Amino acid sequence: MLVQRLVSQAFRQGRRLQTARTLHLHTVERALKLMSSEHLKAFDLDEVPKAVQESYGNTNFVRGCLVEQGVQAVEVTLQGFDSHANNFVAHQQNGAILDPAIARLVQELKERDLFDSTAVLCISKFSRTPKVNPLDGRGLHSGLVLGATDPEGNEKNL
């Protein structure tokens, strides 16, 4: 396939040894297979009634919440919670997107009797200190270890 060959050549350029040790080719093959898959219908919102779309809101994050079509998992990302400045504004803006979308998703899953068979996770990758800096941001100094475990993850050392 021409596209696969071009993508692989571009990736390998200057990385021959690294490419040999990765799953690059396998990943490209799977991506190209998905690009021609019937599962792409999951992202076609023309099938979703306008009233349902409007009940969620009108953002890219919300459109991700509308994906269904038999896919096994959907990850929807909302950027902007990593606020080193203007923390309160950023969180109010993102909360105005996140809260109604998640609430509507849960409501619809219950209405359609899908809630008990669906896992809905809202995950953050890190936390912040409660201390607000002069820029209305919150953050941790780099290199600071607040907690750790042994290599097996058993012993907690604070």
C-alpha positions in Angstrom: 0.0 0.0 0.0 1.5 3.3 -1.1 0.4 5.4 2.0 1.8 2.8 4.4 5.1 2.7 2.5 5.4 6.5 2.4 4.6 6.9 6.1 7.0 4.1 7.1 9.8 5.6 5.0 9.4 9.0 6.5 9.4 7.6 10.0 12.5 5.4 9.4 14.5 8.2 8.0 17.3 8.8 10.6 15.8 6.1 12.9 16.6 2.8 11.3 17.8 1.1 14.5 15.0 2.4 16.7 12.4 1.5 14.1 13.6 -2.1 14.0 12.9 -2.3 17.8 9.4 -0.8 17.7 5.9 -1.8 16.6 5.9 1.1 14.1 4.9 -1.0 11.1 2.2 -2.9 13.0 0.8 0.4 14.4 0.7 1.9 10.9 -1.1 -1.2 9.5 -3.7 -1.0 12.3 -4.2 2.7 11.8 -4.7 2.3 8.1 -7.1 -0.6 8.7 -9.1 1.6 11.1 -9.2 4.4 8.5 -11.1 2.2 6.1 -13.2 0.4 8.8 -16.9 0.5 9.2 -16.2 1.7 12.7 -15.6 5.2 11.3 -19.4 5.5 11.3 -19.0 6.0 15.1 -17.6 9.5 14.4 -20.4 10.4 11.9 -22.7 12.6 13.9 -25.2 13.0 11.1 -26.9 9.9 12.5 -27.3 11.6 16.0 -30.5 13.6 16.2 -29.8 17.4 16.5 -31.8 17.6 19.8 -29.4 15.0 21.3 -26.3 16.8 20.1 -27.6 20.1 21.4 -28.4 18.5 24.8 -24.7 17.8 25.2 -23.4 21.1 24.0 -21.3 22.1 21.0 -17.6 21.4 21.6 -15.1 18.8 20.3 -15.1 17.2 23.7 -18.8 16.8 23.6 -18.8 15.4 20.1 -16.4 12.7 21.5 -19.0 11.8 24.1 -21.5 11.0 21.3 -19.4 8.2 19.8 -21.0 4.7 20.0 -21.6 2.3 17.1 -20.3 -0.8 18.8 -16.8 0.4 19.6 -15.2 -1.1 22.7 -13.8 2.0 24.2 -13.7 5.8 23.6 -11.2 8.2 25.1 -12.2 11.8 25.1 -9.7 14.4 26.2 -10.3 17.9 27.5 -7.1 20.0 27.6 -6.6 23.0 29.8 -6.7 21.7 33.4 -2.9 21.9 33.7 -3.2 25.6 34.8 0.1 27.2 35.9 -1.6 30.6 35.6 -5.2 31.8 35.7 -6.2 28.5 37.4 -9.7 29.7 38.4 -10.7 31.0 35.0 -9.3 27.8 33.3 -11.2 25.5 35.6 -14.5 27.4 35.3 -14.2 27.3 31.5 -13.4 23.6 31.4 -16.0 22.8 34.1 -18.6 24.5 31.9 -17.7 22.0 29.2 -17.0 18.9 31.2 -19.8 18.9 33.8 -22.9 19.1 31.6 -21.4 16.7 29.0 -20.7 14.0 31.6 -24.0 14.5 33.3 -25.9 14.2 30.0 -23.9 11.2 29.0 -24.7 9.4 32.3 -28.4 10.5 32.0 -28.6 9.1 28.4 -26.9 5.9 29.3 -29.5 5.4 32.0 -32.4 6.3 29.7 -31.1 3.7 27.2 -30.5 1.1 29.8 -26.8 1.1 29.0 -25.4 2.5 32.2 -24.9 -0.8 34.1 -22.9 -2.2 31.1 -20.8 0.9 30.5 -17.7 2.2 32.4 -17.5 6.0 32.5 -14.2 7.3 33.9 -13.2 10.9 34.5 -9.4 10.7 35.1 -6.8 13.3 35.8 -3.1 12.6 35.4 -1.8 14.6 38.3 -2.7 16.8 41.2 -1.6 20.2 42.3 -0.6 21.8 45.6 -3.4 23.8 47.2 -1.2 26.9 47.4 -2.1 29.4 44.7 0.9 31.3 43.2 0.9 35.0 42.3 -0.4 34.2 38.7 -3.4 32.4 40.1 -1.9 29.1 39.2 -0.9 26.0 41.1 2.1 23.8 40.6 4.8 21.7 42.1 8.4 22.4 42.0 10.2 20.0 39.6 12.3 17.3 41.2 10.2 17.1 44.4 9.2 13.7 45.5 6.0 13.7 47.6 5.5 10.0 47.8 7.1 6.8 46.4 6.8 3.1 46.5 9.3 0.3 46.2 10.0 -1.2 42.7 7.2 -3.8 43.2 4.7 -1.1 44.3 4.2 -2.7 47.7 5.9 -0.5 50.3 4.8 3.1 50.5 7.5 5.5 51.6 6.5 9.1 52.3 
